[in-house]
Amino acid sequence: MDPQTNRFDAGTWRPGTMDAAAVEARTQQFMAVVFSAMAMALLVTAVAAWVTASSESLLGLIFGSRVVWLVLALVQFGGAIALMRFVHALSPAMAVGLFTAYAGLTGMLFSSILLVFTGESIVSVFAASAGMFAGMGIYGATVKRSLAGWGTFLLMGLIGTIIVSLVNIWLRSPMINFLLGMAGVVTFAGLTAWDVQRLRQVAAVVPDEGFMGEALRGALSLYLDFINLFLSLLRLLGRRRS
C-alpha cells in the first residue's frame, strides 16, 4: 500500500501479508466500490421506471402483451443469476455495462408501480426502506458476532416467500399479501446485514484480479436486497391511486 495515497497498487495484495490497518483500508475501499455501484444501479432503475411510466408506447409494449412481459421477466431473472455466476469472466467495463442494463430492465418492469401507487406513498416507502437498509447495513458492518448462521434461515424464508408469492398470483388473497410483506421485510432486512458482514470478510481475502468482480457481485446482492425490501414495505404501507 502506498502510504502517500492510501491506495493499493495493482497486483500487490496478497491475503495474510498486510497488517490490520491495511486490511481495514482495503475493506473500506472495497465497500466504497460496492455501495457506489449499488447506488448507480438504483439511480438507473428509478430513471428507467420514470421514463417507461411516462411513455404510453413503452407501457403498451411491455404490459400490453403477456408474452412480452413474461419474456422480459425471464430475462431479468436469468440476468441476475448469470451476473452472479459469470461476472469474474467479464472485463470490468462489460460487467458494469451488463449490470447497468439489468438495472434499467428492472426499472422498466417496475414502472407500473408508479401508476398503481401514489407518488407520496412511493417516496415515503423509499425513505423508510433506505433507513432500514442503512440501519441493518451498519449492524452487519459493526456487530462482532458472526451472522453466518442466519444464512440458512434467510434462504429458507426467501424460498418460501417466492413460492407463496407465485401461489398468491391466483389466490389474490389480501391476507396472504400482507403476510408476504411482513415476511419480506424480515427476510431482506436480515439479508442486508448478512450480506454486508459477508462482503467485509470477502474484501480481506479477495486478490487484486478478482477485486472488481467481487465488488460488482456484492453490489448486485445489496441492490436486490434493497429492491425487495422496498417492494415488501410497499405491500404493507403503499397507498394505491383512486
N, C-alpha and C positions, 0 to 999 in steps of 0.2 A: 504494500500500500504506500502511495506517495504521501508523506506527511504534509507536503505543501498544499495539496489539493484535496486531500481526504478522499481520493478516488482510487479504485483498484485498477491496476494495469492489467490489460487483457492477457490472459494466459498465465497469470502468476498465482491464482487462487488454488490452493490445494487443501482440502479438509484436514484439520488437525495441525496445520502449520502456523496458525495465527493465534494471537492471544485473545482474551475475552473482549477487549475494547475493539479489536479489528473485526471480530465476529459480529459484534453488535452494530458496527458501522456498515458492514456488508448486509446485515439483516435489514437495517433501515433503508439502504439503497434498494434492495430487492422489493421491499414492501412499498416503497415510493413508486416503483415501476408498476407494480400490481395495481395499486389504487388509481394511478394516473390512467392506465389502460381501461380499468373498470369505469372510471368517470367519463372517459371518451366514449365508451360503448353506450352508457346510459344517455349521454347527450345525443348521440346518433339515433338511438331508439326514440327519444322524445321528438326529435325533429322529423323523423320518418313518419311517426304516428300523426303528428300535426299536419304534415303535407298531405298524407293519404286521406285523413278525415276531411280536409278542405277541398278534395278533388272528387267530384261525382264520378268521373271516368275511372279513377283508380278504385274507388269503393265498389263500383259496378263490376270491374274486372275481378277483384279479389273475392267479394262476397256475393256477387250475382250468380256464381256457379259453385255448387258444392264440390265439383271435381277440381276446379282451380284452387279453391280454398284447401281441400284435402291434400293436394299435391304440394302446395306451399308449406302446409303444416308438417308434412312428412320431411320435406327438405330442411325445414327449421330443426326438427327433432334430430334428423340424421346429421345435420351440420354440427350440432353441439357435440355429438358423440365422436364424429370424425376429427374435429378440432382437438378434443381432449386426447385422442389417441395418437394423432399423427403430427401434432404441432412441432415436435422436435425434428421431424424430417423436412420441415419447410424453412425457407430463408426467413429472417426476421421481417422483411418487407412484405412477403407473401402472407405470412402468418397474421400480421397486423391488418392487411387488406381483407383477408377472409373473415377475421374477427369483426371488422367494421361492416362487412357485407352481412354477416349474420345478425349483428345488432340492428341494421337497417331493416332486414326482413322481419325481425321480431317486432319492430315498431309498426311496420305495415300491417301485420296480422293483429296487433293490439290496438289499431286505430279505432276500432268500434267502441272501445272503452270511452273515448271522447264524445261519442254520440249517445251512449247509454247513460253515463253518469254526469252530474253537474260539474262545471269547472271548479267551483269552490270545494266540492267534495273530493275531487281528484287531487287538488293542491294540498288540502288538509291531510288526506291519507298519505300522500307522498312525504309530507313533512314528518308525520308520525312514523312512517317506515324508515326514513333517514335517521331519525332519533333513535329508534330501536336498533337499527343496524349498527350505528355508531357505538351505542352502549354495549351491545354484545361483542362487537369487534374489539373494543377496549378491554372487555373482560377476557376475551380469548388471548389478547396480547400480554396481559399482566398477571393472570392467575398463575399461581405456582404449581398447582397440581395438574397432572396430565388429564386431558379431556378425551384421550384415545378410547376410553370405554363408552363414550357417547356414540361413537360411530355406528355400532351395530343397531342400537335402538333408534337412532335417527334414520338410518337406512330403512328399517322396518316401517317407521312412520311414513317415510316418503313413498315407499311402495304401496302401503295401504291407502294413502291419500290419493295416489294416481288411480288405483283400482276403483275406489269408491266414486271418484270423480267421473270415471267412464260410465259406471253404472247409473249415476245420477243424471247423465245426459238423457236417459229415457224416463227415469222416475220423476225428475224435476221437483224434488221434494225441498221445500224451503228449510225444513229442519235439518236435513242432511247437508244442505248448502251451508247452513250456519255452523254445523259441527265440522265441516271441511275447512271453513275459515279458521276456526279455533285450532284445529289440528295443524293446519298450515302455518299459522303464526308460531306455534310452539316448535314445530319441526325446523322451519327455516331460520328462526332466531337461534336455535341450538346449532344448526349447521354453520351459521355465520361465525360463532365463537369457535367451533371446532375447526373450521377451515383456516381462520386467522392463526390459531395456535399451530396448526399443521404447516402452514406456509412459512411461518417464522422458523420452524425446525428445518424445513427444506432449504431455506436460504443459507443456513450454516454449512450445508454439505454439498450443495449443487456446484459442479465445476463450471468454469467460465463458459465453456462451449454449450452448456445447457441452460445458462442463466436466463436468456430471453424466452426460450421455450417454456421453461417452468413458470416464469413470471406471467406470461400470457395465459397459460393454463390456469394459474391461480386467479388471474383477473376474470376469466370466464366462470370459474366456480363461484366467486363472490358476486359477479354480475347475476348469475342465475339465482343465488340466494336472495339477493335484493329484489329482483323482479318477482319472485314467487312470494316473498314476504309482503310486498306491495299488493299483489293480487289477493292474497289471503286477507289482509286488512280491508281491502276494498269490498270483499264479500261481507264483512262484518259492519263496516262503517260507511260504505258508499251510499250516496243518495241518488236515486235514479231521476232522470228528467221526466217531467209530467207529460 
